[in-house]
Amino acid sequence: MLDESLLDDPDALARADRRGLLRGAAEAGARVRTAARHASEAGIAELKPEGRPRAVLVAGPGHAATGVADLITALAGAAAPVTRLHPTGVAPAAGALRWALPGWAGSVDLLLIATTDGTEPGLALLAEQAYRRGCTVVAVAPQRSPLSEAVDGAHGMVVPMAAAPHETYEEETQAASPGALWALFTPLVALLDRVGLLEAPPETLAQVADRLDATAERCGPAIATYSNPAKTLAAELADSLPLIWTEGAGAGPVGRRFAAVLAELAGRPALAAELPEALPAHGVLLVGDFAAGADPEDFFRDRVEEQQALRARVVLLRDRPAGGLTAAPAARELALSHDTPISELEPAEGGDLESIAELLAVTDFAAVYLALAGSDAPHP
Protein backbone atom coordinates (compact mmCIF):
# COMPACT_ATOMS: atom_id res chain seq x y z
CA MET A 1 0.00 0.00 0.00
CA LEU A 2 1.09 3.57 -0.68
CA ASP A 3 0.83 6.21 2.04
CA GLU A 4 -0.24 9.09 -0.21
CA SER A 5 -0.30 11.54 2.70
CA LEU A 6 3.47 11.05 2.99
CA LEU A 7 4.00 12.28 -0.57
CA ASP A 8 2.93 15.82 0.35
CA ASP A 9 4.82 15.94 3.64
CA PRO A 10 8.42 16.93 2.80
CA ASP A 11 9.58 16.55 6.40
CA ALA A 12 8.16 13.04 6.65
CA LEU A 13 9.74 12.13 3.32
CA ALA A 14 13.10 13.36 4.59
CA ARG A 15 12.79 11.26 7.73
CA ALA A 16 11.87 8.18 5.70
CA ASP A 17 14.74 8.69 3.24
CA ARG A 18 17.48 6.98 5.23
CA ARG A 19 19.35 6.05 2.03
CA GLY A 20 19.50 9.63 0.69
CA LEU A 21 17.66 8.68 -2.50
CA LEU A 22 15.84 11.98 -2.96
CA ARG A 23 19.05 13.92 -2.54
CA GLY A 24 20.77 11.60 -5.01
CA ALA A 25 18.01 12.17 -7.59
CA ALA A 26 18.11 15.93 -7.09
CA GLU A 27 21.88 16.06 -7.58
CA ALA A 28 21.93 14.24 -10.93
CA GLY A 29 22.68 17.47 -12.80
CA ALA A 30 25.60 18.26 -10.51
CA ARG A 31 26.82 14.70 -11.01
CA VAL A 32 26.90 15.20 -14.79
CA ARG A 33 28.93 18.41 -14.45
CA THR A 34 31.44 16.78 -12.08
CA ALA A 35 31.75 13.68 -14.29
CA ALA A 36 32.30 15.84 -17.39
CA ARG A 37 35.05 17.72 -15.57
CA HIS A 38 36.70 14.45 -14.50
CA ALA A 39 36.58 13.25 -18.09
CA SER A 40 38.27 16.42 -19.29
CA GLU A 41 40.94 16.22 -16.57
CA ALA A 42 41.61 12.59 -17.51
CA GLY A 43 42.48 13.72 -21.04
CA ILE A 44 39.41 12.66 -23.01
CA ALA A 45 38.98 16.10 -24.55
CA GLU A 46 42.52 15.94 -25.99
CA LEU A 47 42.20 12.50 -27.56
CA LYS A 48 42.89 12.31 -31.28
CA PRO A 49 41.69 8.86 -32.33
CA GLU A 50 42.88 7.41 -35.60
CA GLY A 51 39.46 5.96 -36.39
CA ARG A 52 36.35 4.43 -34.97
CA PRO A 53 36.56 1.15 -33.04
CA ARG A 54 35.15 -1.91 -34.77
CA ALA A 55 33.04 -2.77 -31.72
CA VAL A 56 32.37 -1.41 -28.24
CA LEU A 57 32.33 -3.86 -25.32
CA VAL A 58 30.82 -2.78 -22.00
CA ALA A 59 31.43 -4.61 -18.72
CA GLY A 60 30.43 -3.98 -15.14
CA PRO A 61 28.10 -5.23 -12.42
CA GLY A 62 24.56 -4.22 -11.66
CA HIS A 63 21.87 -2.08 -13.21
CA ALA A 64 24.13 0.95 -13.71
CA ALA A 65 26.43 -0.92 -16.12
CA THR A 66 23.41 -2.43 -17.86
CA GLY A 67 21.93 1.04 -18.25
CA VAL A 68 25.19 2.42 -19.61
CA ALA A 69 25.37 -0.30 -22.29
CA ASP A 70 21.69 0.15 -23.12
CA LEU A 71 22.01 3.91 -23.54
CA ILE A 72 25.18 3.67 -25.61
CA THR A 73 23.44 1.18 -27.92
CA ALA A 74 20.50 3.54 -28.38
CA LEU A 75 22.65 6.60 -29.03
CA ALA A 76 25.35 5.02 -31.18
CA GLY A 77 22.85 3.37 -33.50
CA ALA A 78 24.62 1.71 -36.41
CA ALA A 79 27.94 3.53 -35.87
CA ALA A 80 29.41 0.46 -34.14
CA PRO A 81 27.98 -2.67 -32.53
CA VAL A 82 27.74 -2.43 -28.75
CA THR A 83 28.01 -5.64 -26.72
CA ARG A 84 27.27 -5.90 -23.00
CA LEU A 85 29.62 -8.44 -21.43
CA HIS A 86 27.72 -10.44 -18.85
CA PRO A 87 29.51 -12.30 -16.05
CA THR A 88 30.53 -15.76 -17.22
CA GLY A 89 30.49 -17.34 -13.78
CA VAL A 90 31.65 -17.09 -10.19
CA ALA A 91 35.16 -17.86 -8.96
CA PRO A 92 34.73 -20.76 -6.48
CA ALA A 93 37.35 -19.51 -4.02
CA ALA A 94 36.34 -15.90 -3.51
CA GLY A 95 32.78 -15.95 -4.82
CA ALA A 96 33.65 -13.08 -7.17
CA LEU A 97 32.08 -12.62 -10.58
CA ARG A 98 34.17 -13.42 -13.66
CA TRP A 99 34.08 -11.76 -17.07
CA ALA A 100 35.68 -12.81 -20.35
CA LEU A 101 36.22 -11.20 -23.73
CA PRO A 102 34.56 -12.82 -26.74
CA GLY A 103 36.93 -14.79 -28.94
CA TRP A 104 36.83 -12.24 -31.73
CA ALA A 105 37.83 -9.22 -29.59
CA GLY A 106 41.17 -7.68 -30.55
CA SER A 107 43.18 -4.56 -31.24
CA VAL A 108 40.47 -2.72 -33.19
CA ASP A 109 37.91 -2.97 -30.36
CA LEU A 110 37.17 -0.76 -27.36
CA LEU A 111 36.46 -2.14 -23.88
CA LEU A 112 34.56 0.14 -21.48
CA ILE A 113 34.41 -0.84 -17.80
CA ALA A 114 31.88 0.90 -15.55
CA THR A 115 31.53 0.20 -11.84
CA THR A 116 30.55 2.03 -8.66
CA ASP A 117 32.66 -0.40 -6.61
CA GLY A 118 36.10 -0.88 -8.12
CA THR A 119 37.13 -3.84 -5.98
CA GLU A 120 35.94 -6.58 -8.34
CA PRO A 121 38.91 -8.89 -9.11
CA GLY A 122 37.06 -10.24 -12.16
CA LEU A 123 37.07 -6.81 -13.81
CA ALA A 124 40.78 -6.37 -13.09
CA LEU A 125 41.45 -9.71 -14.78
CA LEU A 126 39.28 -8.62 -17.71
CA ALA A 127 41.38 -5.47 -18.14
CA GLU A 128 44.56 -7.59 -18.16
CA GLN A 129 43.02 -9.94 -20.74
CA ALA A 130 42.09 -6.96 -22.92
CA TYR A 131 45.66 -5.66 -22.70
CA ARG A 132 47.03 -8.99 -23.88
CA ARG A 133 44.58 -8.97 -26.80
CA GLY A 134 45.48 -5.38 -27.74
CA CYS A 135 42.04 -3.91 -26.91
CA THR A 136 41.86 -0.29 -25.81
CA VAL A 137 40.55 -0.14 -22.24
CA VAL A 138 38.76 2.80 -20.59
CA ALA A 139 37.31 2.49 -17.10
CA VAL A 140 35.12 4.69 -14.92
CA ALA A 141 35.59 3.59 -11.32
CA PRO A 142 36.16 5.03 -7.85
CA GLN A 143 39.50 6.75 -7.51
CA ARG A 144 42.39 4.77 -5.98
CA SER A 145 40.45 1.50 -6.28
CA PRO A 146 42.08 -1.84 -7.18
CA LEU A 147 40.43 -1.71 -10.59
CA SER A 148 41.86 1.74 -11.31
CA GLU A 149 45.33 0.44 -10.51
CA ALA A 150 44.81 -2.63 -12.71
CA VAL A 151 43.67 -0.53 -15.69
CA ASP A 152 46.61 1.82 -15.21
CA GLY A 153 48.90 -1.20 -15.19
CA ALA A 154 47.32 -2.38 -18.45
CA HIS A 155 48.08 1.02 -20.05
CA GLY A 156 44.39 1.91 -20.15
CA MET A 157 42.63 5.16 -19.29
CA VAL A 158 40.87 5.62 -15.94
CA VAL A 159 38.31 8.34 -15.25
CA PRO A 160 37.54 8.74 -11.52
CA MET A 161 33.84 8.21 -10.86
CA ALA A 162 32.11 11.43 -9.83
CA ALA A 163 30.89 11.11 -6.26
CA ALA A 164 27.82 13.07 -5.25
CA PRO A 165 28.58 16.26 -3.29
CA HIS A 166 27.24 14.78 -0.04
CA GLU A 167 28.96 11.40 -0.05
CA THR A 168 32.26 9.60 -0.46
CA TYR A 169 32.89 6.81 -2.94
CA GLU A 170 32.64 4.22 -0.19
CA GLU A 171 29.14 5.34 0.79
CA GLU A 172 27.59 4.78 -2.62
CA THR A 173 27.23 1.04 -2.73
CA GLN A 174 23.87 0.91 -4.51
CA ALA A 175 24.32 0.68 -8.26
CA ALA A 176 20.68 1.63 -8.85
CA SER A 177 20.95 4.88 -6.87
CA PRO A 178 19.69 7.77 -9.02
CA GLY A 179 23.08 9.43 -9.51
CA ALA A 180 25.18 6.35 -10.19
CA LEU A 181 24.11 5.98 -13.81
CA TRP A 182 25.13 9.55 -14.70
CA ALA A 183 28.44 9.26 -12.83
CA LEU A 184 29.38 6.28 -15.00
CA PHE A 185 27.70 7.22 -18.26
CA THR A 186 28.83 10.84 -18.66
CA PRO A 187 32.61 10.22 -19.10
CA LEU A 188 31.94 7.34 -21.48
CA VAL A 189 29.57 9.34 -23.66
CA ALA A 190 32.20 12.11 -23.78
CA LEU A 191 34.74 9.51 -24.92
CA LEU A 192 32.42 8.13 -27.61
CA ASP A 193 31.88 11.66 -28.87
CA ARG A 194 35.65 12.00 -29.35
CA VAL A 195 35.90 8.73 -31.27
CA GLY A 196 32.98 9.68 -33.49
CA LEU A 197 30.38 7.11 -32.45
CA LEU A 198 27.85 9.69 -31.26
CA GLU A 199 27.47 13.42 -30.75
CA ALA A 200 27.85 14.66 -27.18
CA PRO A 201 30.11 17.73 -27.11
CA PRO A 202 30.62 19.63 -23.85
CA GLU A 203 27.78 22.03 -24.59
CA THR A 204 25.38 19.10 -24.99
CA LEU A 205 26.43 17.67 -21.64
CA ALA A 206 25.86 21.10 -20.09
CA GLN A 207 22.34 21.13 -21.54
CA VAL A 208 21.72 17.66 -20.12
CA ALA A 209 22.77 18.86 -16.67
CA ASP A 210 20.45 21.85 -16.98
CA ARG A 211 17.53 19.60 -18.03
CA LEU A 212 18.19 17.34 -15.04
CA ASP A 213 18.21 20.36 -12.72
CA ALA A 214 14.95 21.69 -14.18
CA THR A 215 13.28 18.29 -13.88
CA ALA A 216 14.47 17.94 -10.28
CA GLU A 217 12.79 21.26 -9.49
CA ARG A 218 9.48 20.01 -10.93
CA CYS A 219 9.75 16.64 -9.17
CA GLY A 220 11.18 17.68 -5.81
CA PRO A 221 9.60 16.80 -2.44
CA ALA A 222 8.36 20.35 -1.85
CA ILE A 223 6.20 20.29 -5.01
CA ALA A 224 2.64 19.05 -4.39
CA THR A 225 1.46 15.83 -6.01
CA TYR A 226 -1.08 17.51 -8.30
CA SER A 227 1.67 19.44 -10.11
CA ASN A 228 4.53 16.98 -9.59
CA PRO A 229 4.82 14.41 -12.44
CA ALA A 230 6.94 11.99 -10.40
CA LYS A 231 4.65 12.00 -7.35
CA THR A 232 1.63 11.68 -9.63
CA LEU A 233 3.16 8.66 -11.34
CA ALA A 234 4.07 7.09 -8.00
CA ALA A 235 0.50 7.52 -6.74
CA GLU A 236 -0.91 6.06 -9.96
CA LEU A 237 1.35 3.01 -9.69
CA ALA A 238 0.24 2.16 -6.14
CA ASP A 239 -1.08 -1.43 -5.98
CA SER A 240 -0.47 -1.91 -9.68
CA LEU A 241 1.63 -4.08 -11.95
CA PRO A 242 3.30 -1.49 -14.21
CA LEU A 243 3.42 -2.50 -17.87
CA ILE A 244 6.03 -0.06 -19.16
CA TRP A 245 5.53 0.43 -22.89
CA THR A 246 8.15 2.53 -24.66
CA GLU A 247 8.31 4.20 -28.04
CA GLY A 248 11.42 5.74 -29.55
CA ALA A 249 15.04 4.66 -29.37
CA GLY A 250 15.78 6.73 -26.27
CA ALA A 251 12.69 5.65 -24.36
CA GLY A 252 13.55 1.94 -24.56
CA PRO A 253 16.55 2.08 -22.18
CA VAL A 254 14.61 4.39 -19.85
CA GLY A 255 11.74 1.91 -19.59
CA ARG A 256 14.04 -1.01 -18.86
CA ARG A 257 15.89 1.00 -16.22
CA PHE A 258 12.59 2.10 -14.65
CA ALA A 259 11.56 -1.55 -14.25
CA ALA A 260 14.96 -2.34 -12.71
CA VAL A 261 14.96 0.50 -10.16
CA LEU A 262 11.33 -0.17 -9.21
CA ALA A 263 12.45 -3.65 -8.23
CA GLU A 264 15.71 -2.68 -6.49
CA LEU A 265 14.72 0.55 -4.77
CA ALA A 266 10.98 0.11 -4.20
CA GLY A 267 10.57 -3.66 -4.18
CA ARG A 268 7.92 -3.42 -6.94
CA PRO A 269 7.59 -5.83 -9.90
CA ALA A 270 7.26 -4.26 -13.35
CA LEU A 271 7.52 -5.39 -16.97
CA ALA A 272 9.01 -3.34 -19.81
CA ALA A 273 8.62 -3.81 -23.56
CA GLU A 274 8.94 -1.67 -26.67
CA LEU A 275 6.06 -0.78 -28.96
CA PRO A 276 4.67 -2.27 -31.09
CA GLU A 277 5.96 -5.61 -29.76
CA ALA A 278 4.57 -4.76 -26.32
CA LEU A 279 0.99 -5.14 -27.56
CA PRO A 280 1.08 -8.90 -28.24
CA ALA A 281 3.69 -9.50 -25.51
CA HIS A 282 1.60 -7.96 -22.70
CA GLY A 283 -1.88 -8.12 -24.20
CA VAL A 284 -2.85 -11.26 -22.26
CA LEU A 285 -2.09 -9.46 -18.98
CA LEU A 286 -4.94 -7.05 -19.73
CA VAL A 287 -7.50 -9.87 -19.72
CA GLY A 288 -6.04 -12.30 -17.15
CA ASP A 289 -5.68 -12.19 -13.38
CA PHE A 290 -4.10 -8.72 -13.54
CA ALA A 291 -6.95 -7.18 -15.54
CA ALA A 292 -8.82 -4.24 -14.04
CA GLY A 293 -12.00 -6.23 -13.42
CA ALA A 294 -10.40 -9.55 -12.55
CA ASP A 295 -11.71 -11.07 -9.34
CA PRO A 296 -12.24 -14.82 -9.49
CA GLU A 297 -13.12 -14.98 -5.79
CA ASP A 298 -16.48 -14.40 -4.13
CA PHE A 299 -17.44 -10.74 -4.48
CA PHE A 300 -18.96 -10.69 -0.97
CA ARG A 301 -15.97 -12.04 0.91
CA ASP A 302 -14.35 -9.95 3.64
CA ARG A 303 -11.44 -8.02 2.10
CA VAL A 304 -10.60 -5.75 5.04
CA GLU A 305 -7.60 -7.77 6.17
CA GLU A 306 -6.47 -8.77 2.67
CA GLN A 307 -3.67 -7.19 0.71
CA GLN A 308 -4.82 -5.29 -2.37
CA ALA A 309 -4.44 -7.39 -5.52
CA LEU A 310 -2.15 -6.06 -8.22
CA ARG A 311 -3.89 -4.73 -11.31
CA ALA A 312 -2.16 -3.93 -14.58
CA ARG A 313 -1.48 -0.29 -15.42
CA VAL A 314 0.16 0.81 -18.66
CA VAL A 315 2.97 3.37 -18.40
CA LEU A 316 3.59 4.84 -21.84
CA LEU A 317 7.05 6.42 -22.18
CA ARG A 318 7.45 8.19 -25.49
CA ASP A 319 10.42 9.73 -27.25
CA ARG A 320 10.48 10.60 -30.94
CA PRO A 321 9.54 7.39 -32.80
CA ALA A 322 11.66 6.41 -35.79
CA GLY A 323 10.31 7.77 -39.07
CA GLY A 324 7.55 9.61 -37.29
CA LEU A 325 5.44 6.42 -37.17
CA THR A 326 3.72 5.84 -33.85
CA ALA A 327 1.98 2.89 -32.23
CA ALA A 328 0.75 5.00 -29.31
CA PRO A 329 -2.88 5.25 -30.55
CA ALA A 330 -3.09 1.46 -30.88
CA ALA A 331 -1.58 1.09 -27.39
CA ARG A 332 -4.14 3.46 -25.88
CA GLU A 333 -7.00 1.74 -27.68
CA LEU A 334 -5.90 -1.71 -26.49
CA ALA A 335 -5.54 -0.60 -22.88
CA LEU A 336 -8.78 1.37 -22.71
CA SER A 337 -10.73 -1.40 -24.42
CA HIS A 338 -9.87 -3.56 -21.41
CA ASP A 339 -10.50 -0.77 -18.86
CA THR A 340 -6.77 -0.63 -18.09
CA PRO A 341 -5.60 2.78 -16.85
CA ILE A 342 -2.72 4.56 -18.60
CA SER A 343 0.00 6.90 -17.38
CA GLU A 344 1.94 8.80 -20.05
CA LEU A 345 5.28 10.60 -20.03
CA GLU A 346 6.78 12.52 -22.92
CA PRO A 347 9.79 14.87 -22.68
CA ALA A 348 9.87 18.48 -23.76
CA GLU A 349 11.57 19.42 -27.02
CA GLY A 350 15.34 19.02 -27.10
CA GLY A 351 18.17 16.80 -28.23
CA ASP A 352 18.26 13.04 -27.79
CA LEU A 353 20.33 13.15 -24.62
CA GLU A 354 18.17 15.87 -23.07
CA SER A 355 15.01 13.85 -23.76
CA ILE A 356 16.55 10.75 -22.23
CA ALA A 357 17.69 12.76 -19.21
CA GLU A 358 14.20 14.12 -18.53
CA LEU A 359 12.54 10.71 -18.78
CA LEU A 360 15.21 9.16 -16.55
CA ALA A 361 14.85 11.91 -13.96
CA VAL A 362 11.06 11.68 -13.72
CA THR A 363 11.04 7.88 -13.49
CA ASP A 364 13.92 7.84 -10.98
CA PHE A 365 12.03 10.27 -8.74
CA ALA A 366 8.84 8.20 -9.11
CA ALA A 367 10.68 5.04 -8.05
CA VAL A 368 12.13 6.88 -5.06
CA TYR A 369 8.70 8.13 -3.96
CA LEU A 370 7.33 4.60 -4.20
CA ALA A 371 10.28 3.37 -2.14
CA LEU A 372 9.64 5.96 0.57
CA ALA A 373 5.83 5.97 0.70
CA GLY A 374 5.18 2.28 0.01
CA SER A 375 4.81 0.19 3.13
CA ASP A 376 6.01 -2.89 1.26
CA ALA A 377 9.20 -1.22 0.02
CA PRO A 378 12.57 -2.41 1.37
CA HIS A 379 14.23 -0.25 4.02
CA PRO A 380 17.68 -1.72 4.72
C-alpha positions in Angstrom: 0.0 0.0 0.0 1.1 3.6 -0.7 0.8 6.2 2.0 -0.2 9.1 -0.2 -0.3 11.5 2.7 3.5 11.0 3.0 4.0 12.3 -0.6 2.9 15.8 0.3 4.8 15.9 3.6 8.4 16.9 2.8 9.6 16.6 6.4 8.2 13.0 6.7 9.7 12.1 3.3 13.1 13.4 4.6 12.8 11.3 7.7 11.9 8.2 5.7 14.7 8.7 3.2 17.5 7.0 5.2 19.3 6.1 2.0 19.5 9.6 0.7 17.7 8.7 -2.5 15.8 12.0 -3.0 19.1 13.9 -2.5 20.8 11.6 -5.0 18.0 12.2 -7.6 18.1 15.9 -7.1 21.9 16.1 -7.6 21.9 14.2 -10.9 22.7 17.5 -12.8 25.6 18.3 -10.5 26.8 14.7 -11.0 26.9 15.2 -14.8 28.9 18.4 -14.4 31.4 16.8 -12.1 31.7 13.7 -14.3 32.3 15.8 -17.4 35.0 17.7 -15.6 36.7 14.5 -14.5 36.6 13.3 -18.1 38.3 16.4 -19.3 40.9 16.2 -16.6 41.6 12.6 -17.5 42.5 13.7 -21.0 39.4 12.7 -23.0 39.0 16.1 -24.6 42.5 15.9 -26.0 42.2 12.5 -27.6 42.9 12.3 -31.3 41.7 8.9 -32.3 42.9 7.4 -35.6 39.5 6.0 -36.4 36.3 4.4 -35.0 36.6 1.1 -33.0 35.1 -1.9 -34.8 33.0 -2.8 -31.7 32.4 -1.4 -28.2 32.3 -3.9 -25.3 30.8 -2.8 -22.0 31.4 -4.6 -18.7 30.4 -4.0 -15.1 28.1 -5.2 -12.4 24.6 -4.2 -11.7 21.9 -2.1 -13.2 24.1 0.9 -13.7 26.4 -0.9 -16.1 23.4 -2.4 -17.9 21.9 1.0 -18.3 25.2 2.4 -19.6 25.4 -0.3 -22.3 21.7 0.1 -23.1 22.0 3.9 -23.5 25.2 3.7 -25.6 23.4 1.2 -27.9 20.5 3.5 -28.4 22.7 6.6 -29.0 25.4 5.0 -31.2 22.8 3.4 -33.5 24.6 1.7 -36.4 27.9 3.5 -35.9 29.4 0.5 -34.1 28.0 -2.7 -32.5 27.7 -2.4 -28.7 28.0 -5.6 -26.7 27.3 -5.9 -23.0 29.6 -8.4 -21.4 27.7 -10.4 -18.8 29.5 -12.3 -16.1 30.5 -15.8 -17.2 30.5 -17.3 -13.8 31.6 -17.1 -10.2 35.2 -17.9 -9.0 34.7 -20.8 -6.5 37.3 -19.5 -4.0 36.3 -15.9 -3.5 32.8 -15.9 -4.8 33.7 -13.1 -7.2 32.1 -12.6 -10.6 34.2 -13.4 -13.7 34.1 -11.8 -17.1 35.7 -12.8 -20.4 36.2 -11.2 -23.7 34.6 -12.8 -26.7 36.9 -14.8 -28.9 36.8 -12.2 -31.7 37.8 -9.2 -29.6 41.2 -7.7 -30.6 43.2 -4.6 -31.2 40.5 -2.7 -33.2 37.9 -3.0 -30.4 37.2 -0.8 -27.4 36.5 -2.1 -23.9 34.6 0.1 -21.5 34.4 -0.8 -17.8 31.9 0.9 -15.6 31.5 0.2 -11.8 30.5 2.0 -8.7 32.7 -0.4 -6.6 36.1 -0.9 -8.1 37.1 -3.8 -6.0 35.9 -6.6 -8.3 38.9 -8.9 -9.1 37.1 -10.2 -12.2 37.1 -6.8 -13.8 40.8 -6.4 -13.1 41.5 -9.7 -14.8 39.3 -8.6 -17.7 41.4 -5.5 -18.1 44.6 -7.6 -18.2 43.0 -9.9 -20.7 42.1 -7.0 -22.9 45.7 -5.7 -22.7 47.0 -9.0 -23.9 44.6 -9.0 -26.8 45.5 -5.4 -27.7 42.0 -3.9 -26.9 41.9 -0.3 -25.8 40.5 -0.1 -22.2 38.8 2.8 -20.6 37.3 2.5 -17.1 35.1 4.7 -14.9 35.6 3.6 -11.3 36.2 5.0 -7.8 39.5 6.7 -7.5 42.4 4.8 -6.0 40.5 1.5 -6.3 42.1 -1.8 -7.2 40.4 -1.7 -10.6 41.9 1.7 -11.3 45.3 0.4 -10.5 44.8 -2.6 -12.7 43.7 -0.5 -15.7 46.6 1.8 -15.2 48.9 -1.2 -15.2 47.3 -2.4 -18.5 48.1 1.0 -20.0 44.4 1.9 -20.2 42.6 5.2 -19.3 40.9 5.6 -15.9 38.3 8.3 -15.3 37.5 8.7 -11.5 33.8 8.2 -10.9 32.1 11.4 -9.8 30.9 11.1 -6.3 27.8 13.1 -5.3 28.6 16.3 -3.3 27.2 14.8 0.0 29.0 11.4 -0.1 32.3 9.6 -0.5 32.9 6.8 -2.9 32.6 4.2 -0.2 29.1 5.3 0.8 27.6 4.8 -2.6 27.2 1.0 -2.7 23.9 0.9 -4.5 24.3 0.7 -8.3 20.7 1.6 -8.8 21.0 4.9 -6.9 19.7 7.8 -9.0 23.1 9.4 -9.5 25.2 6.3 -10.2 24.1 6.0 -13.8 25.1 9.6 -14.7 28.4 9.3 -12.8 29.4 6.3 -15.0 27.7 7.2 -18.3 28.8 10.8 -18.7 32.6 10.2 -19.1 31.9 7.3 -21.5 29.6 9.3 -23.7 32.2 12.1 -23.8 34.7 9.5 -24.9 32.4 8.1 -27.6 31.9 11.7 -28.9 35.7 12.0 -29.3 35.9 8.7 -31.3 33.0 9.7 -33.5 30.4 7.1 -32.4 27.9 9.7 -31.3 27.5 13.4 -30.7 27.9 14.7 -27.2 30.1 17.7 -27.1 30.6 19.6 -23.8 27.8 22.0 -24.6 25.4 19.1 -25.0 26.4 17.7 -21.6 25.9 21.1 -20.1 22.3 21.1 -21.5 21.7 17.7 -20.1 22.8 18.9 -16.7 20.4 21.9 -17.0 17.5 19.6 -18.0 18.2 17.3 -15.0 18.2 20.4 -12.7 14.9 21.7 -14.2 13.3 18.3 -13.9 14.5 17.9 -10.3 12.8 21.3 -9.5 9.5 20.0 -10.9 9.7 16.6 -9.2 11.2 17.7 -5.8 9.6 16.8 -2.4 8.4 20.3 -1.8 6.2 20.3 -5.0 2.6 19.0 -4.4 1.5 15.8 -6.0 -1.1 17.5 -8.3 1.7 19.4 -10.1 4.5 17.0 -9.6 4.8 14.4 -12.4 6.9 12.0 -10.4 4.6 12.0 -7.4 1.6 11.7 -9.6 3.2 8.7 -11.3 4.1 7.1 -8.0 0.5 7.5 -6.7 -0.9 6.1 -10.0 1.4 3.0 -9.7 0.2 2.2 -6.1 -1.1 -1.4 -6.0 -0.5 -1.9 -9.7 1.6 -4.1 -11.9 3.3 -1.5 -14.2 3.4 -2.5 -17.9 6.0 -0.1 -19.2 5.5 0.4 -22.9 8.1 2.5 -24.7 8.3 4.2 -28.0 11.4 5.7 -29.5 15.0 4.7 -29.4 15.8 6.7 -26.3 12.7 5.6 -24.4 13.6 1.9 -24.6 16.6 2.1 -22.2 14.6 4.4 -19.8 11.7 1.9 -19.6 14.0 -1.0 -18.9 15.9 1.0 -16.2 12.6 2.1 -14.7 11.6 -1.5 -14.2 15.0 -2.3 -12.7 15.0 0.5 -10.2 11.3 -0.2 -9.2 12.5 -3.6 -8.2 15.7 -2.7 -6.5 14.7 0.5 -4.8 11.0 0.1 -4.2 10.6 -3.7 -4.2 7.9 -3.4 -6.9 7.6 -5.8 -9.9 7.3 -4.3 -13.4 7.5 -5.4 -17.0 9.0 -3.3 -19.8 8.6 -3.8 -23.6 8.9 -1.7 -26.7 6.1 -0.8 -29.0 4.7 -2.3 -31.1 6.0 -5.6 -29.8 4.6 -4.8 -26.3 1.0 -5.1 -27.6 1.1 -8.9 -28.2 3.7 -9.5 -25.5 1.6 -8.0 -22.7 -1.9 -8.1 -24.2 -2.8 -11.3 -22.3 -2.1 -9.5 -19.0 -4.9 -7.1 -19.7 -7.5 -9.9 -19.7 -6.0 -12.3 -17.2 -5.7 -12.2 -13.4 -4.1 -8.7 -13.5 -7.0 -7.2 -15.5 -8.8 -4.2 -14.0 -12.0 -6.2 -13.4 -10.4 -9.5 -12.6 -11.7 -11.1 -9.3 -12.2 -14.8 -9.5 -13.1 -15.0 -5.8 -16.5 -14.4 -4.1 -17.4 -10.7 -4.5 -19.0 -10.7 -1.0 -16.0 -12.0 0.9 -14.4 -9.9 3.6 -11.4 -8.0 2.1 -10.6 -5.7 5.0 -7.6 -7.8 6.2 -6.5 -8.8 2.7 -3.7 -7.2 0.7 -4.8 -5.3 -2.4 -4.4 -7.4 -5.5 -2.1 -6.1 -8.2 -3.9 -4.7 -11.3 -2.2 -3.9 -14.6 -1.5 -0.3 -15.4 0.2 0.8 -18.7 3.0 3.4 -18.4 3.6 4.8 -21.8 7.0 6.4 -22.2 7.4 8.2 -25.5 10.4 9.7 -27.2 10.5 10.6 -30.9 9.5 7.4 -32.8 11.7 6.4 -35.8 10.3 7.8 -39.1 7.5 9.6 -37.3 5.4 6.4 -37.2 3.7 5.8 -33.9 2.0 2.9 -32.2 0.7 5.0 -29.3 -2.9 5.2 -30.6 -3.1 1.5 -30.9 -1.6 1.1 -27.4 -4.1 3.5 -25.9 -7.0 1.7 -27.7 -5.9 -1.7 -26.5 -5.5 -0.6 -22.9 -8.8 1.4 -22.7 -10.7 -1.4 -24.4 -9.9 -3.6 -21.4 -10.5 -0.8 -18.9 -6.8 -0.6 -18.1 -5.6 2.8 -16.9 -2.7 4.6 -18.6 0.0 6.9 -17.4 1.9 8.8 -20.0 5.3 10.6 -20.0 6.8 12.5 -22.9 9.8 14.9 -22.7 9.9 18.5 -23.8 11.6 19.4 -27.0 15.3 19.0 -27.1 18.2 16.8 -28.2 18.3 13.0 -27.8 20.3 13.1 -24.6 18.2 15.9 -23.1 15.0 13.9 -23.8 16.5 10.8 -22.2 17.7 12.8 -19.2 14.2 14.1 -18.5 12.5 10.7 -18.8 15.2 9.2 -16.6 14.8 11.9 -14.0 11.1 11.7 -13.7 11.0 7.9 -13.5 13.9 7.8 -11.0 12.0 10.3 -8.7 8.8 8.2 -9.1 10.7 5.0 -8.0 12.1 6.9 -5.1 8.7 8.1 -4.0 7.3 4.6 -4.2 10.3 3.4 -2.1 9.6 6.0 0.6 5.8 6.0 0.7 5.2 2.3 0.0 4.8 0.2 3.1 6.0 -2.9 1.3 9.2 -1.2 0.0 12.6 -2.4 1.4 14.2 -0.3 4.0 17.7 -1.7 4.7 
